[in-house]
């Protein structure tokens, strides 16, 4: 083999390696973009839906029993979906 064919083989390998690195970087950028898009979606849903609804929905998933945000409403409010007042009426 001559030196030129050896050099061509090396340059082809370098080009292949460069292509592999670029493909890897493109994959990482795409997965970073998807991760950031999902994070932004969760943040927007939390912001637009409100923290109270989010907290009430997530607390049973973590095993919490009861009302995570106690207030003037009765515990039956969770099943009713609206505030059921307790105590005497004015």
HELIX and SHEET records of a PDB file:
HELIX    1   1 UNK A    3  UNK A   49  1                                  47    
HELIX    2   2 UNK A   51  UNK A   59  1                                   9    
HELIX    3   3 UNK A   77  UNK A   80  1                                   4    
END                                                                             
